[in-house]
């Protein structure tokens, strides 16, 4: 987890996407829709090899699972 976090903090889009999935599923971290949403949004502009629409589909899917207060906090 520490490596993923450090790489994500430095702008690595693969690490950001991976962290989003970890937070979404609670895999190795406490499940957090807020963190999943955050890292998915941050990975979007530079996601190599993926069409832009792929990540925005994920953002919308996560947003639909969130309460309005969680979405505002994200």
C-alpha positions in Angstrom: 0.0 0.0 0.0 2.8 2.4 0.8 4.3 2.1 -2.6 1.0 2.6 -4.4 0.3 5.7 -2.2 3.7 7.2 -2.9 3.5 6.6 -6.6 -0.1 7.9 -6.8 0.9 11.1 -4.9 3.6 11.6 -7.5 1.1 11.5 -10.3 1.5 7.9 -11.5 -1.9 7.2 -13.2 -1.6 3.4 -12.9 -1.0 3.7 -9.1 -3.9 6.2 -8.9 -6.3 3.8 -10.7 -5.0 0.9 -8.6 -5.7 2.9 -5.4 -9.1 3.7 -6.6 -9.9 0.0 -7.0 -8.4 -0.8 -3.7 -10.6 1.8 -1.9 -13.7 0.8 -3.9 -13.3 -2.9 -2.9 -11.7 -2.4 0.5 -8.8 -4.5 -0.7 -5.9 -3.9 1.7 -7.4 -0.6 2.9 -10.6 0.5 4.6 -13.3 0.7 2.0 -14.0 4.4 1.1 -16.1 5.6 -1.8 -14.7 9.1 -1.2 -11.1 7.9 -1.8 -12.1 5.7 -4.7 -13.8 8.7 -6.3 -10.9 11.0 -5.6 -8.3 8.7 -7.1 -10.4 7.8 -10.1 -10.9 11.5 -10.9 -7.2 12.2 -10.5 -6.2 9.4 -12.8 -8.5 10.5 -15.6 -6.6 13.2 -17.4 -3.5 11.1 -18.0 -4.7 7.5 -18.1 -2.3 6.0 -20.7 -3.8 3.6 -23.2 -7.4 4.1 -22.0 -10.1 6.1 -23.8 -11.2 9.1 -21.7 -14.7 7.7 -21.6 -13.5 4.6 -19.7 -12.5 6.4 -16.6 -15.5 8.8 -16.6 -17.8 5.8 -16.7 -16.1 4.7 -13.5 -16.4 8.1 -11.9 -20.1 8.2 -12.7 -20.6 4.6 -11.4 -18.8 5.5 -8.1 -20.7 8.8 -7.8 -24.1 6.9 -8.0 -23.1 4.8 -5.0 -22.3 7.9 -2.9 -24.5 10.0 -0.6 -24.6 13.7 -1.5 -22.5 14.6 1.5 -19.8 12.1 0.5 -19.8 13.4 -3.0 -19.4 17.0 -1.8 -16.5 15.9 0.5 -14.8 14.1 -2.4 
